[in-house]
């Protein structure tokens, strides 16, 4: 039974050391990681900005050359609430 507990303790130590080591590696390389992500975001933003004019032109409907006449005012306003209430 003691051997099983020792193996579990060793595995726990190795796992904890891996977590601490990984965190330290990320902390020490955080500046280069941030710059890399900034570069990727900038490249994606440029690609999206390049696509926007074409997408906007395709999405906008054409303006009609002729429109209908003016619509008259209704003769009644319907169920309006009087101002005195």
KOLNUDREN-526290 format. One record per residue (C-alpha): x, y, z. Coordinates in steps of 0.5 Angstrom, whole numbers, plus 500, padded with zeros to 3 digits. Each point is the difference from the previous one (the first is absolute). Layout:
N
{{X, Y, Z}}
...
***
This chain:
85
{{500, 500, 500}}
{{506, 505, 502}}
{{502, 499, 492}}
{{494, 502, 497}}
{{500, 506, 505}}
{{507, 502, 498}}
{{498, 499, 492}}
{{494, 505, 501}}
{{504, 505, 504}}
{{506, 500, 495}}
{{494, 500, 494}}
{{497, 506, 504}}
{{507, 503, 501}}
{{502, 500, 492}}
{{493, 503, 498}}
{{501, 505, 505}}
{{507, 502, 497}}
{{497, 500, 493}}
{{495, 505, 502}}
{{505, 504, 503}}
{{505, 499, 495}}
{{495, 502, 494}}
{{497, 506, 504}}
{{508, 502, 501}}
{{501, 499, 492}}
{{494, 504, 498}}
{{501, 506, 505}}
{{508, 500, 498}}
{{497, 500, 492}}
{{494, 505, 501}}
{{503, 506, 496}}
{{502, 495, 494}}
{{493, 497, 501}}
{{496, 507, 500}}
{{504, 502, 494}}
{{499, 494, 496}}
{{492, 500, 501}}
{{500, 508, 499}}
{{503, 498, 493}}
{{495, 495, 499}}
{{494, 505, 502}}
{{503, 505, 495}}
{{501, 495, 494}}
{{493, 498, 501}}
{{497, 507, 501}}
{{504, 502, 493}}
{{497, 494, 497}}
{{493, 502, 502}}
{{501, 507, 499}}
{{502, 498, 492}}
{{493, 496, 500}}
{{495, 506, 503}}
{{500, 504, 493}}
{{498, 494, 496}}
{{495, 498, 505}}
{{497, 506, 501}}
{{499, 502, 493}}
{{496, 493, 499}}
{{496, 501, 506}}
{{497, 507, 498}}
{{494, 500, 496}}
{{499, 504, 494}}
{{497, 507, 501}}
{{493, 500, 495}}
{{500, 505, 495}}
{{493, 502, 500}}
{{496, 500, 507}}
{{492, 500, 501}}
{{496, 506, 502}}
{{499, 503, 507}}
{{496, 496, 505}}
{{494, 505, 503}}
{{499, 501, 507}}
{{495, 495, 503}}
{{493, 504, 502}}
{{500, 497, 507}}
{{505, 498, 505}}
{{497, 494, 503}}
{{500, 499, 507}}
{{504, 506, 502}}
{{500, 502, 508}}
{{497, 507, 501}}
{{505, 504, 504}}
{{496, 502, 506}}
{{501, 493, 503}}
***
